[in-house]
Structure formats: structure tokens, C-alpha cells
Amino acid sequence: MTTVDPVRTVDPAPPPPMRLRELVFGAACAAAVRAAARLGVADALQDTPASVEDLAEAVRAEPRTLRRLLRALACQGIFEERPDGTFAHTEMSRLLREDDPHSLRYIALWCTEPWTWDVWPKLDEAVRTGGGVFEDVYGREFFPYLNEDAPESAYVFNRAMTTSSRQSAQDVADLLDLAGAASVADIGGGQGHVLASLLERHPALEGTLLDLPGVVGNADPRLREGGSLASRARVIAGDCREDIPVQADVYVLKNILEWDDDSTRRALANVRGAARPGARVVVIENLVDDTPSMRFTTAMDLLLLLNVGGAKHTRESMVERLADAGLVVGEIRPVNAYLHAFECTVPS
């Protein structure tokens, strides 16, 4: 009687000693995901199972070591190793495909960029001091380093932020009731995917996108000259921590209040200073105390500590900062599994 090996899977509840061993080898798992993304294995694997030899030829890798990589990933539920030795997609491995509508390929690369491996070992130092360590390691602040010294990493960052924004933009548009509003400003809105979704949802609405020059230079084509929304959109280059030269009925700030406390205070003060009495301010953020994505969000919270001295917020800390800025905080609602919206108004 012939026996075959079972499909490799991960034990859903390993005993504590085994689980701790797995956790301290977490870098191996992250590195394996990064390697698969950079090699393009998920893109090479189609809808039918494939042999390692065929995949190795497609991605220009050595079959024996590629099998070792895929076996490690299959133990995490990323790819499936079948009894005949071929590999097939799983729901997670498909997310590493660049053409998947919910692709996390660039987010996986962003979270494992070369600089991350240099700062993670200094987490104890950041915890002791309460501040970031990036400048100590690289001799300059994070964003100047990224944009001037690490163009490949900056490209990955921009693609990751674009992916994240595009995927959540429709959720934001579905959530926000803008009936009665004539104008909306997307502050620090990246390439403007949220703004574009809001303008498409509300044909009478006018909108403004404000972000750094290097960001808005690649704004969503719908917002740029000749785009389908250009007649109702303004694109302004600027730093919301320095000035917000925009008046609107509704201000949207999504995932930008994660810097150091001083930068967060300055951005909120500038919104408060620009807005008319009665204007709405909608702040959309990940929370570390009220979300199904706690493992991811708390990990990102630690990475923010390391690179910019920033933090993800709790519900309480976000409300505190909004109130300190002179905003009246109203309803707090989930946007999706990752985000919450804080509805605020500028007092009369």
C-alpha cells in the first residue's frame, strides 16, 4: 500500500514552547514572504498547481532552494504543498500577485525593506528612550533619507501607500455622508484616491488635494488636467504641518496623524486655523485598541516608533489630541477591519 505525505499545514494551536520558537524566528517568515514577492513566485504560479522545476525556470531560481522557500511559506498558509510535490495557490499567496485586486505585494515589501532590518534590533533602545532610532542609524531623518538616499525603497513606499489608499478609498466613500457639503479637502491625501472616490460619489462636490510636491506630482489621473474629475478638483503641493491654505466644508485626514506628537499637533492646529466654524473634520486612523487587525496594527505601531518616533493611536489618545486641537469630537465609527473614522466639528 502506497502512502503519500499529507498537505503541509500549520498547527492551529501549537504548545507554548513551540509557539515561542516560531515567534523568535519571525524574521525568517518575513524574509521568506519578501523573497517570494521579489522573485515573483505568486505571479508565476497560475490557477493550476505547478512543479518546483517549472516555477524555478519561470522566476530564474535554483529548484532545490526554491522548494525550501515554498515549503517554509506553505507551513504558514502561504502557498499549498500538494501530495505530489507540486505547489498551488492559497488565499494568502494570491495576495502576493501584482494583478490581484486586493494585492498586498508592495505592503509586504514595504514592511521588510532593508532599513527595517537595521532598526528592529534597536527596539529596546527606543522603548527605553521613548523616541525613534532611525536618525542614529542613518544620520538623518526618515523621510529625507527615503526620498534622497533610497529611491528603490521610496518607490516601494509610494506603491504600498497607493495600494492601501486605493483599497480603502471606496470604504471611506461608502461611509461618509456628504449631503449638504459643497467642498471637501483631502489633507495629506497622497495621490488622492479617497478624494476621487468622494467626487465620483457626489457629482456636485468640489475637492482639494493637499500633499507634498513629490506626492501630488503623481496624483490620480482623474484629478489631473484632462482627467474626468479635473474640473471639480484642485491639487495643491504643500506640507500640512506647515500650512493648510484651504477652506472647505469637510476636511478628511486619513492615516497622517501617526508622526511624533509635535507634528500631529501642528497639523491639527493648521486644520483648526483654516476651517470655518461649523466645518466637519473627519480623521481616519488605525487603532491599536479596537480593531480585528491588532497583530498587524501593533506591529506597525512599533515600526513607527523606530522610524519617525510616531505611534498608532488608541481611541482615547486620538480623542485627546483632537480635543486639544479645539475640535468637538462626535461619533466614532469603523470604516473597515483596519480603520476608524472620528467625526469632528469646528466649534462656532
C-alpha positions as CSV (number, residue, x, y, z in Angstrom):
1,M,0.0,0.0,0.0
2,T,1.4,3.4,-1.1
3,T,1.3,6.3,1.3
4,V,1.6,9.9,0.5
5,D,2.7,12.8,2.6
6,P,-0.2,15.0,3.9
7,V,-0.5,18.5,2.6
8,R,1.7,20.7,4.8
9,T,-0.2,23.0,7.1
10,V,0.4,24.9,10.3
11,D,-0.7,23.6,13.6
12,P,-3.5,26.0,14.7
13,A,-2.6,25.7,18.4
14,P,1.0,24.7,19.0
15,P,2.1,24.3,22.6
16,P,3.8,27.4,24.2
17,P,7.4,26.3,23.8
18,M,6.9,25.5,20.1
19,R,5.0,28.8,19.6
20,L,7.7,30.9,21.2
21,R,10.3,29.2,19.0
22,E,8.2,30.1,16.0
23,L,7.9,33.7,17.1
24,V,11.6,34.3,17.6
25,F,12.1,33.0,14.1
26,G,9.6,35.6,12.8
27,A,12.3,37.3,10.8
28,A,12.6,34.1,8.7
29,C,9.0,34.2,7.9
30,A,9.1,37.9,6.9
31,A,12.2,37.3,4.8
32,A,10.5,34.4,3.1
33,V,7.5,36.5,2.2
34,R,9.8,39.2,0.9
35,A,11.8,36.7,-1.2
36,A,8.7,35.3,-2.8
37,A,7.4,38.7,-3.6
38,R,10.8,39.9,-5.1
39,L,11.1,36.6,-7.1
40,G,7.6,36.9,-8.4
41,V,6.6,33.4,-7.4
42,A,2.9,34.2,-6.9
43,D,2.8,35.9,-10.3
44,A,4.4,32.9,-12.0
45,L,2.0,30.4,-10.4
46,Q,-1.2,30.3,-12.3
47,D,-4.6,28.7,-11.4
48,T,-3.3,25.1,-11.7
49,P,-0.6,23.6,-9.4
50,A,2.9,23.7,-10.8
51,S,6.1,21.8,-10.1
52,V,9.0,23.5,-8.4
53,E,11.1,22.9,-11.6
54,D,8.6,24.9,-13.7
55,L,8.3,27.7,-11.1
56,A,12.1,27.8,-10.8
57,E,12.5,28.2,-14.5
58,A,9.9,31.0,-14.6
59,V,11.5,33.0,-11.8
60,R,15.1,32.1,-12.6
61,A,15.8,30.3,-9.3
62,E,17.5,27.1,-8.2
63,P,14.8,24.4,-7.8
64,R,16.1,22.8,-4.6
65,T,16.3,26.1,-2.7
66,L,13.0,27.4,-4.2
67,R,11.4,24.2,-2.8
68,R,12.8,25.1,0.6
69,L,11.4,28.6,0.4
70,L,8.0,27.4,-0.7
71,R,7.9,24.7,2.0
72,A,8.6,27.3,4.7
73,L,5.8,29.5,3.3
74,A,3.3,26.6,3.0
75,C,3.7,26.0,6.7
76,Q,2.3,29.5,7.2
77,G,-0.6,29.0,4.8
78,I,1.2,30.9,2.0
79,F,1.0,28.5,-0.9
80,E,0.0,24.9,-0.6
81,E,2.4,21.9,-1.0
82,R,0.4,19.1,-2.5
83,P,1.0,15.4,-2.0
84,D,2.5,15.0,-5.5
85,G,5.1,17.7,-4.7
86,T,3.5,20.5,-6.7
87,F,2.5,23.8,-5.2
88,A,-0.8,25.6,-5.5
89,H,-2.1,29.0,-4.6
90,T,-3.9,29.7,-1.3
91,E,-5.9,32.8,-0.5
92,M,-2.9,34.4,1.1
93,S,-0.4,33.6,-1.7
94,R,-2.7,35.2,-4.2
95,L,-2.4,38.4,-2.3
96,L,1.3,38.5,-3.4
97,R,0.3,38.7,-7.0
98,E,0.7,42.1,-8.5
99,D,-2.5,41.8,-10.5
100,D,-4.7,40.7,-7.6
101,P,-7.3,43.5,-6.9
102,H,-6.5,43.1,-3.2
103,S,-2.8,42.7,-3.7
104,L,-0.5,43.2,-0.6
105,R,2.7,42.7,-2.6
106,Y,4.0,46.2,-2.1
107,I,2.9,46.3,1.5
108,A,4.8,43.1,2.2
109,L,7.8,44.6,0.5
110,W,7.5,47.9,2.4
111,C,7.3,46.2,5.8
112,T,10.5,44.3,5.0
113,E,12.6,46.9,3.3
114,P,16.4,46.9,4.0
115,W,16.2,49.7,6.6
116,T,13.7,47.8,8.7
117,W,16.3,45.1,9.4
118,D,18.7,47.8,10.7
119,V,16.2,49.4,13.1
120,W,14.3,46.4,14.6
121,P,17.3,45.3,16.7
122,K,17.3,48.7,18.5
123,L,13.7,48.4,19.7
124,D,14.8,48.1,23.3
125,E,16.6,51.4,23.0
126,A,13.5,53.1,21.5
127,V,11.4,51.7,24.3
128,R,13.9,53.0,26.9
129,T,14.1,56.5,25.5
130,G,10.6,56.8,24.0
131,G,12.0,58.1,20.7
132,G,12.9,56.9,17.3
133,V,16.3,55.4,16.4
134,F,16.4,55.9,12.7
135,E,18.5,59.1,12.7
136,D,21.0,57.4,15.0
137,V,21.4,54.6,12.5
138,Y,21.4,56.6,9.2
139,G,22.5,60.1,10.3
140,R,19.3,61.8,9.0
141,E,15.6,61.8,9.5
142,F,13.5,59.0,7.9
143,F,11.7,60.8,5.0
144,P,14.8,62.8,3.8
145,Y,16.7,59.5,3.8
146,L,13.9,57.7,2.0
147,N,13.5,60.3,-0.7
148,E,17.1,61.3,-1.3
149,D,19.2,58.2,-0.4
150,A,16.9,55.2,-1.0
151,P,15.0,55.7,-4.3
152,E,14.0,52.0,-4.5
153,S,12.6,52.0,-1.0
154,A,10.8,55.3,-1.7
155,Y,9.2,53.7,-4.8
156,V,8.1,50.7,-2.7
157,F,6.7,53.0,-0.1
158,N,4.7,55.0,-2.6
159,R,3.3,51.9,-4.3
160,A,2.4,50.5,-0.8
161,M,0.6,53.7,0.2
162,T,-1.1,53.8,-3.2
163,T,-2.3,50.2,-2.8
164,S,-3.6,50.8,0.7
165,S,-5.3,54.1,-0.2
166,R,-6.9,52.7,-3.3
167,Q,-8.3,49.7,-1.5
168,S,-9.8,51.7,1.4
169,A,-11.0,54.7,-0.7
170,Q,-14.3,53.1,-1.6
171,D,-14.9,52.2,2.0
172,V,-14.4,55.8,3.0
173,A,-16.7,57.0,0.2
174,D,-19.3,54.5,1.3
175,L,-19.1,55.6,5.0
176,L,-19.1,59.4,4.7
177,D,-22.5,61.2,4.2
178,L,-21.6,64.4,2.4
179,A,-25.1,65.5,1.6
180,G,-25.2,69.3,2.0
181,A,-21.5,69.8,1.6
182,A,-20.2,71.8,-1.3
183,S,-16.5,71.2,-0.8
184,V,-14.1,68.6,0.6
185,A,-10.3,68.8,1.3
186,D,-8.2,65.7,1.4
187,I,-5.3,66.7,3.7
188,G,-2.1,64.7,3.3
189,G,-4.2,62.7,0.9
190,G,-1.4,61.1,-1.1
191,Q,-2.3,60.6,-4.7
192,G,-6.0,61.5,-4.0
193,H,-7.7,58.1,-4.3
194,V,-10.1,59.0,-1.4
195,L,-10.8,62.4,-2.9
196,A,-11.5,60.9,-6.3
197,S,-13.9,58.4,-4.8
198,L,-15.8,61.1,-3.0
199,L,-16.1,63.3,-6.1
200,E,-17.3,60.4,-8.1
201,R,-19.9,59.6,-5.4
202,H,-21.1,63.2,-5.2
203,P,-21.3,64.9,-8.6
204,A,-21.9,68.4,-7.2
205,L,-19.0,68.3,-4.8
206,E,-15.7,70.2,-5.4
207,G,-12.5,69.0,-3.8
208,T,-8.9,69.8,-3.0
209,L,-5.9,67.5,-2.6
210,L,-3.0,68.7,-0.4
211,D,0.2,66.8,0.0
212,L,4.0,67.1,-0.6
213,P,5.2,68.1,-4.1
214,G,6.8,64.7,-4.8
215,V,3.5,63.1,-3.9
216,V,0.9,65.2,-5.7
217,G,3.1,65.2,-8.8
218,N,1.8,61.7,-9.3
219,A,-1.8,62.4,-8.3
220,D,-4.6,60.2,-9.5
221,P,-5.1,60.8,-13.3
222,R,-8.8,61.5,-12.6
223,L,-7.8,64.7,-10.7
224,R,-5.2,66.0,-13.1
225,E,-5.7,68.2,-16.1
226,G,-7.7,66.3,-18.7
227,G,-9.0,63.9,-16.1
228,S,-12.6,63.0,-15.6
229,L,-12.8,65.0,-12.3
230,A,-10.3,67.7,-13.0
231,S,-13.0,70.4,-13.4
232,R,-14.0,69.9,-9.8
233,A,-10.6,69.3,-8.3
234,R,-7.6,71.3,-7.2
235,V,-4.2,69.8,-6.5
236,I,-2.0,71.8,-4.1
237,A,1.6,71.0,-3.2
238,G,2.3,71.7,0.5
239,D,3.1,70.3,3.9
240,C,0.1,70.2,6.2
241,R,2.4,70.6,9.2
242,E,3.4,74.0,7.9
243,D,0.2,75.4,6.4
244,I,-3.2,74.4,5.1
245,P,-4.3,77.2,2.6
246,V,-7.7,75.5,2.0
247,Q,-11.2,76.3,3.1
248,A,-13.7,73.6,2.8
249,D,-16.9,72.3,4.3
250,V,-15.3,68.9,5.1
251,Y,-11.7,68.1,5.8
252,V,-10.5,64.5,5.6
253,L,-7.2,63.4,7.3
254,K,-6.5,59.7,6.7
255,N,-3.5,57.9,8.2
256,I,-1.4,61.0,8.6
257,L,-1.6,61.6,12.4
258,E,1.0,58.9,13.2
259,W,4.1,61.1,13.4
260,D,5.7,62.4,16.5
261,D,3.4,64.4,18.8
262,D,4.7,67.8,17.7
263,S,3.9,67.1,14.0
264,T,0.5,65.8,14.9
265,R,-0.3,68.9,17.0
266,R,0.9,71.2,14.2
267,A,-1.2,69.5,11.5
268,L,-4.3,69.6,13.6
269,A,-3.7,73.3,14.6
270,N,-3.4,74.2,10.9
271,V,-6.7,72.4,10.1
272,R,-8.3,74.3,13.0
273,G,-6.9,77.6,11.8
274,A,-8.0,77.1,8.2
275,A,-11.5,75.8,8.8
276,R,-14.6,77.9,9.1
277,P,-16.8,77.5,12.2
278,G,-19.1,74.5,11.7
279,A,-16.8,72.7,9.3
280,R,-16.5,69.0,9.6
281,V,-13.2,67.3,10.2
282,V,-13.1,63.6,9.6
283,V,-9.9,61.8,11.0
284,I,-9.4,58.2,9.8
285,E,-6.8,56.1,11.6
286,N,-5.8,52.6,12.6
287,L,-6.3,52.0,16.3
288,V,-4.3,49.7,18.5
289,D,-7.1,49.0,21.0
290,D,-10.2,48.4,18.9
291,T,-9.7,46.5,15.6
292,P,-9.7,43.0,14.3
293,S,-6.2,43.7,12.8
294,M,-4.5,44.1,16.2
295,R,-1.4,42.0,15.4
296,F,-0.6,44.0,12.3
297,T,-1.5,47.4,13.8
298,T,0.5,46.9,17.0
299,A,3.5,45.8,14.9
300,M,3.2,48.9,12.7
301,D,2.9,50.9,15.9
302,L,6.4,49.7,16.9
303,L,7.8,50.3,13.5
304,L,6.5,53.9,13.6
305,L,8.3,54.3,16.9
306,L,11.5,53.2,15.4
307,N,11.5,55.2,12.1
308,V,9.7,58.5,12.9
309,G,9.2,58.4,16.7
310,G,5.5,58.1,15.9
311,A,2.6,55.9,17.1
312,K,-0.7,54.3,16.1
313,H,-3.4,55.7,18.4
314,T,-5.8,54.3,20.9
315,R,-9.3,55.6,20.8
316,E,-8.6,57.6,23.9
317,S,-5.3,59.1,22.7
318,M,-6.9,60.1,19.4
319,V,-9.8,61.8,21.1
320,E,-7.4,63.6,23.4
321,R,-5.4,65.0,20.5
322,L,-8.5,66.1,18.6
323,A,-9.9,67.8,21.7
324,D,-6.6,69.5,22.4
325,A,-6.8,71.0,18.9
326,G,-10.1,72.6,19.8
327,L,-12.3,70.2,17.8
328,V,-15.6,68.9,19.0
329,V,-15.4,65.1,18.8
330,G,-18.6,63.3,17.8
331,E,-19.3,59.8,16.6
332,I,-16.5,57.3,16.1
333,R,-17.3,54.6,13.5
334,P,-15.4,51.7,12.0
335,V,-14.6,52.2,8.3
336,N,-13.5,48.6,7.7
337,A,-11.5,46.0,9.6
338,Y,-8.5,48.3,9.8
339,L,-9.7,51.8,10.1
340,H,-11.9,54.0,12.3
341,A,-13.4,57.4,11.5
342,F,-13.6,60.2,14.1
343,E,-16.3,62.7,13.2
344,C,-15.4,66.2,14.5
345,T,-16.7,69.7,14.0
346,V,-15.0,73.1,14.3
347,P,-16.9,75.0,17.1
348,S,-18.6,78.3,16.4
